[in-house]
């Protein structure tokens, strides 16, 4: 079945117009990734409604190509103007920008492109190899386990992202709570609709995604002064020296790719954490620590290889259990559900060819990043000179009309505007918007699985602790939530 | 007295975190109360569970200043299991200048407030008269407020019209009609 699905996926990917979406998606990704403040999540969120007329496979391939391209795109502004396009390129500024100042901008961009391509390729190829194992794990899960995975996902995000545990928990719970608006999934009961027909279908998670990623971000972006740079950027250095640097350190690229993949698989950790973690590891394992921060090419290689490595990692919980590892994978999960594909067993059974086709698209996308990043490197500086005030009205128009297009329902437009503004204030006060979105995305799935579990157990909550996998998930959730408070006390007591 | 000064005073006196928490508390309390009236038991379990967490959490955060210090630290402290290394952070400040309480173009409203207000206005007028007609007006108003060059405004307005028409033609959504006026559309 696996081999057949792989061949089917290859045939699908290289058919027209499917392959065209890869060719379109990667450059769009590079552009949105290079625009500081825009990034992968916002870029993917505003593209999401545009994928409505597309076939599910094509829509997913377009979005994963944008995701892949944006990871590399984030390095462009980080290297050229010291402003990371995405959080996942924050640590790239540390050596990338000094390289640019030292007249090695093109070399740094070539390292970023080659390192990103190799690490992205390796992490997705590893995901391919791991997929039969993932299928076995996923098939062992039932309703209680799926409900607990949703709870575990939110718990993990609350402890991984910065800020207080309570803030994270209520963000996630608020997201879950607002999904109860509309018709109840397991009973013919109307909930919290105020008699409005437009609220019967409840909160659309795509509208929530657009609101939080697009509207909240543009409100934040509006306060930033004009363009990133008004002056021309010096594109000095040699592209081939950059490529040679990476090719002479292939194991380093693979190592940082795997660091990214591992961290990316932790929900909420994402490319930003991987980026700094890999940079720290590059400094630690180097014999020339002092050169880091002054333009060490290994600093760029480590950070850029790690952030593209997170793509493969973050897809593991997203595809297996519907728990997105990052903002971008939350949008991807939204796209899956919007096109009628449920994460979990379905993706590894009936839809296995679809799954493989977008994993293959990621592999091909990495080759395009390499080609584009190396040969179009001299043109990339232009992107960073675009005035943000030219982008904002376009994003708002795409978001509002896109939100309305979801179901021609003004309730969705209201949802995206209200959650956009609420999301802006939540970001300002360190509330996790990823936890909020995870709650909105998983709400219906979590409720359905909770109620199904309770029906199976005739109303007893024991079902969540009497099954081995469920009990493990409960223990893991409790450890994640209480561990940071209890472990130091136990350590202190032992001492 | 300018429009800005009373606005700034309101902003200074308002802790926007309380707005977030009160929104959560009020909506959670309503859902907790309303769910008691549901006929089917299976319809009330999940809303009560989630609203209960929201209400309890928001009350704890609202009462944070008067809580005992041990409880206070549990509520406010972070509990990261994975923390990015900060020892290698760049000393150089990012080049983007951001101040949510200021206008970068010397207008009476801060930029972020204007962006929020014009987005709400765009959605509302779109509901009233049809998104197709208000889209270029929105783009024009945004460009004029932020003092963009006329050439840039023309580009933004043209692009916005292109997007609106594109959505209408390709996805076939009725954005030429309003819900209050212009109900007939094109």
Interface residues (C-beta under 8 A of the other chain):
Chain A: X36 X37 X49 X52 X53 X81 X82 X83 X91 X93 X94 X97 X158 X159 X160 X161 X162 X163 X164 X165 X166 X167 X169 X170 X173 X174 X176 X177 X178 X180 X184 X186 X187 X188 X189 X191 X192 X215 X218 X219 X220 X221 X222 X223 X224 X225 X226 X228 X229 X263 X266 X269 X272 X273 X275 X276 X277 X279 X280 X283 X292 X293 X387 X389 X390 X392 X393 X394 X396 X397 X398 X400 X401 X402 X404 X405 X408 X410 X413 X414 X417 X420 X421 X422 X424 X425 X426 X428 X429 X431 X439 X446 X447 X450 X451 X454 X455 X480 X483 X484 X485
Chain B: X16 X17 X19 X20 X23 X24 X27 X28 X30 X31 X34 X35 X38 X39 X40 X42 X43 X45 X46 X47 X50 X51 X53 X54 X57 X58 X60 X61 X74 X75 X76 X77 X78 X79 X80 X81 X82 X83 X84 X85 X86 X87 X88 X89 X90 X92 X94 X95 X96 X97 X98 X99 X100 X102 X104 X110 X111 X112 X114 X115 X116 X118 X119 X120 X122 X123 X126 X127 X131 X135 X138 X139 X142 X143 X146 X148 X152 X155 X156 X159 X160 X163 X164 X167 X170 X171 X173 X174 X175 X179
